[in-house]
Amino acid sequence: MHDDDVTVGEVKRRQQVLRDHIAENDRLIGEAAQRVATSRAITGAGVSDGGEDRPESDKAA
């Protein structure tokens, strides 16, 4: 076997590790999105009156 040859079992193990990492990343992204949504709901950020998301200081201009 060459150094870069791996067994089918090793490939399957690596694929599972990658799937686990993807699932964890998806979970973390979901949690972060929920925190952003909660923060915006509390502060009113992102709520617009003209279809645009701009800070209040920019709306007067």
HUURRA-V891968 format. One record per residue. N is the residue number from 1. RES is the residue in one letter. SS is DSSP state (h for helix, s for strand, l for the rest). NEAR is the number of other C-alpha atoms within 8 Angstrom. Layout:
n=N res=RES ss=SS near=NEAR
n=N res=RES ss=SS near=NEAR
This chain:
n=1 res=M ss=l near=3
n=2 res=H ss=l near=4
n=3 res=D ss=l near=4
n=4 res=D ss=l near=4
n=5 res=D ss=l near=6
n=6 res=V ss=l near=6
n=7 res=T ss=l near=6
n=8 res=V ss=h near=6
n=9 res=G ss=h near=6
n=10 res=E ss=h near=8
n=11 res=V ss=h near=9
n=12 res=K ss=h near=8
n=13 res=R ss=h near=8
n=14 res=R ss=h near=8
n=15 res=Q ss=h near=8
n=16 res=Q ss=h near=8
n=17 res=V ss=h near=8
n=18 res=L ss=h near=8
n=19 res=R ss=h near=8
n=20 res=D ss=h near=8
n=21 res=H ss=h near=8
n=22 res=I ss=h near=8
n=23 res=A ss=h near=8
n=24 res=E ss=h near=8
n=25 res=N ss=h near=8
n=26 res=D ss=h near=8
n=27 res=R ss=h near=8
n=28 res=L ss=h near=8
n=29 res=I ss=h near=8
n=30 res=G ss=h near=8
n=31 res=E ss=h near=8
n=32 res=A ss=h near=8
n=33 res=A ss=h near=8
n=34 res=Q ss=h near=8
n=35 res=R ss=h near=8
n=36 res=V ss=h near=8
n=37 res=A ss=h near=8
n=38 res=T ss=h near=8
n=39 res=S ss=h near=9
n=40 res=R ss=h near=10
n=41 res=A ss=h near=8
n=42 res=I ss=h near=7
n=43 res=T ss=h near=6
n=44 res=G ss=l near=7
n=45 res=A ss=l near=9
n=46 res=G ss=l near=7
n=47 res=V ss=l near=6
n=48 res=S ss=l near=8
n=49 res=D ss=l near=5
n=50 res=G ss=l near=4
n=51 res=G ss=l near=5
n=52 res=E ss=l near=6
n=53 res=D ss=l near=7
n=54 res=R ss=l near=8
n=55 res=P ss=l near=7
n=56 res=E ss=h near=6
n=57 res=S ss=h near=6
n=58 res=D ss=h near=7
n=59 res=K ss=h near=7
n=60 res=A ss=l near=5
n=61 res=A ss=l near=4
